[in-house]
Amino acid sequence: MNKKIIFIFIVLIAIVIVTLIFFRKENNNNESKENNMNNNLDNNTNDIEDEISEIVLIVNNHELLIKLENNSSADALVQKLINDNIEVDAHDYGNFEKVGDLGFQLPTNDERITTKPGDLILYQGNQITLYYDENTWNFTKLGEVIGDDKNNLKEMLGSGNVHMTFKLKEKSN
């Protein structure tokens, strides 16, 4: 009878060990599937960001196409635009720019630059500026207006306050 009890005890221990191994393996498979799903979601978001190199700025009934810089500040701006348009009320400053508060912070990549008409600049991480003339300072360049529109920006923007709407460029088929 002793041998029978020992045998049953060994069989029960073996069943417990096999069960633990099975559940541990199943748990690892589930974690792996979840990690793959999260990685795919992250990759899809990164793919979307990688595809976006231009955005649209609407100001005073004009649509301006902005070619974005390749930096983390422009990437963060695109990430915000994926969620919704960005609305900014801007005022004239120094007779060379329209500047407004973003209402949130973006990462900065400041360097000493001289702006030119059409440059879209991030200042202090939370101010966005569209230049229609030159200025030299430590800024983060987000992008620049492309096309002929940058040649008459001062007239297009006018002398008073402006409302700027930034949005993603619609994909062409």
C-alpha positions as CSV (number, residue, x, y, z in Angstrom):
1,M,0.0,0.0,0.0
2,N,2.9,2.3,0.6
3,K,4.1,1.9,-2.9
4,K,0.6,2.7,-4.2
5,I,0.5,6.0,-2.2
6,I,3.9,7.0,-3.4
7,F,3.0,6.2,-7.0
8,I,-0.3,8.3,-6.7
9,F,1.7,11.1,-5.1
10,I,4.3,11.1,-7.9
11,V,1.5,11.1,-10.5
12,L,-0.2,14.1,-8.8
13,I,3.1,16.0,-8.7
14,A,3.7,15.3,-12.3
15,I,0.2,16.5,-13.2
16,V,0.7,19.7,-11.2
17,I,4.1,20.3,-12.9
18,V,2.7,19.7,-16.4
19,T,-0.3,22.0,-15.6
20,L,2.0,24.8,-14.4
21,I,4.2,24.5,-17.5
22,F,1.2,24.6,-19.8
23,F,-0.3,27.7,-18.1
24,R,3.0,29.4,-18.1
25,K,3.5,28.7,-21.8
26,E,0.0,29.9,-22.6
27,N,0.6,33.1,-20.6
28,N,3.8,33.7,-22.5
29,N,2.0,33.2,-25.8
30,N,-0.7,35.7,-24.8
31,E,1.9,38.2,-23.7
32,S,3.7,37.7,-27.0
33,K,0.5,38.2,-29.0
34,E,-0.3,41.4,-26.9
35,N,3.2,42.7,-27.5
36,N,2.9,42.0,-31.2
37,M,-0.4,43.9,-31.4
38,N,1.1,46.9,-29.5
39,N,4.1,46.9,-31.8
40,N,1.9,46.8,-34.9
41,L,-0.1,49.7,-33.5
42,D,3.1,51.7,-32.8
43,N,4.5,50.8,-36.2
44,N,1.3,51.9,-37.9
45,T,1.4,55.3,-36.1
46,N,5.1,55.6,-37.0
47,D,4.3,54.7,-40.7
48,I,1.6,57.4,-40.7
49,E,4.1,59.9,-39.3
50,D,6.8,58.8,-41.8
51,E,4.3,59.3,-44.7
52,I,3.4,62.9,-43.7
53,S,6.0,65.4,-44.9
54,E,3.5,68.3,-45.6
55,I,0.7,69.9,-43.7
56,V,-1.8,72.6,-44.6
57,L,-2.1,76.0,-42.9
58,I,-5.3,78.0,-43.5
59,V,-5.0,81.7,-42.8
60,N,-7.1,84.6,-44.1
61,N,-8.9,82.3,-46.5
62,H,-5.6,81.1,-48.0
63,E,-4.4,77.5,-47.9
64,L,-0.6,77.3,-47.6
65,L,1.3,74.1,-48.0
66,I,4.0,73.6,-45.5
67,K,6.9,71.2,-46.1
68,L,7.9,69.8,-42.7
69,E,11.4,69.6,-41.3
70,N,12.8,66.2,-40.4
71,N,13.0,66.6,-36.6
72,S,11.3,65.5,-33.4
73,S,9.4,68.8,-33.1
74,A,7.8,68.4,-36.5
75,D,7.0,64.8,-35.8
76,A,5.3,65.8,-32.5
77,L,3.3,68.4,-34.4
78,V,2.1,65.7,-36.9
79,Q,1.2,63.5,-33.9
80,K,-1.0,66.2,-32.5
81,L,-2.6,66.8,-36.0
82,I,-3.4,63.1,-36.3
83,N,-5.8,63.6,-33.4
84,D,-7.3,66.9,-34.6
85,N,-6.7,70.2,-36.3
86,I,-4.7,72.9,-34.4
87,E,-6.3,76.3,-34.1
88,V,-4.1,79.3,-33.2
89,D,-4.9,83.0,-32.8
90,A,-1.7,84.9,-33.8
91,H,-0.7,88.5,-33.6
92,D,1.9,90.5,-35.4
93,Y,5.3,90.9,-33.7
94,G,8.2,93.0,-34.8
95,N,6.7,93.6,-38.2
96,F,8.3,90.3,-39.4
97,E,6.1,87.5,-38.0
98,K,2.7,86.3,-36.8
99,V,3.0,84.4,-33.5
100,G,0.5,82.6,-31.4
101,D,0.3,80.2,-28.4
102,L,-0.2,76.5,-29.3
103,G,-1.8,75.7,-26.0
104,F,0.6,72.8,-25.5
105,Q,4.3,72.0,-25.5
106,L,6.4,70.4,-28.3
107,P,10.0,69.2,-28.0
108,T,12.5,71.8,-29.2
109,N,15.5,71.4,-31.5
110,D,16.7,75.0,-31.2
111,E,19.6,76.3,-33.3
112,R,20.7,79.8,-34.3
113,I,19.1,80.5,-37.6
114,T,18.0,83.5,-39.7
115,T,14.5,83.1,-40.8
116,K,13.2,83.8,-44.3
117,P,9.6,84.5,-45.5
118,G,7.5,81.4,-45.2
119,D,9.4,79.7,-42.3
120,L,7.2,78.0,-39.7
121,I,9.0,78.2,-36.4
122,L,8.5,76.8,-32.9
123,Y,9.6,79.3,-30.2
124,Q,10.0,78.3,-26.6
125,G,8.3,75.0,-27.3
126,N,4.8,76.4,-27.1
127,Q,4.6,79.3,-29.6
128,I,4.2,78.8,-33.3
129,T,5.3,81.5,-35.7
130,L,4.9,82.2,-39.4
131,Y,7.6,84.5,-40.7
132,Y,7.1,87.0,-43.5
133,D,10.5,88.6,-43.1
134,E,13.9,87.9,-41.6
135,N,14.9,87.5,-38.0
136,T,17.9,85.8,-36.4
137,W,17.6,83.9,-33.1
138,N,17.7,80.4,-31.5
139,F,14.6,78.7,-32.9
140,T,13.3,75.3,-33.9
141,K,12.3,75.2,-37.5
142,L,9.1,73.1,-38.1
143,G,8.9,73.7,-41.9
144,E,8.4,76.2,-44.6
145,V,5.7,77.4,-47.0
146,I,6.3,75.9,-50.4
147,G,5.3,77.5,-53.7
148,D,4.8,81.1,-54.7
149,D,2.7,81.9,-51.7
150,K,5.7,82.7,-49.6
151,N,6.6,85.7,-51.9
152,N,3.6,87.7,-50.8
153,L,3.0,86.5,-47.3
154,K,3.1,90.0,-45.7
155,E,0.2,91.1,-47.8
156,M,-1.7,87.8,-47.4
157,L,-1.4,88.0,-43.6
158,G,-2.2,91.6,-43.2
159,S,-1.3,93.9,-40.4
160,G,-3.7,92.7,-37.7
161,N,-4.4,89.5,-35.8
162,V,-5.0,86.3,-37.7
163,H,-6.6,82.9,-37.0
164,M,-4.5,80.0,-38.2
165,T,-5.7,76.5,-38.7
166,F,-3.2,73.7,-39.1
167,K,-4.4,70.4,-40.5
168,L,-3.1,67.3,-42.2
169,K,-2.8,67.4,-46.0
170,E,-5.4,65.2,-47.5
171,K,-4.0,62.3,-49.4
172,S,-4.4,62.3,-53.2
173,N,-5.5,59.1,-54.8
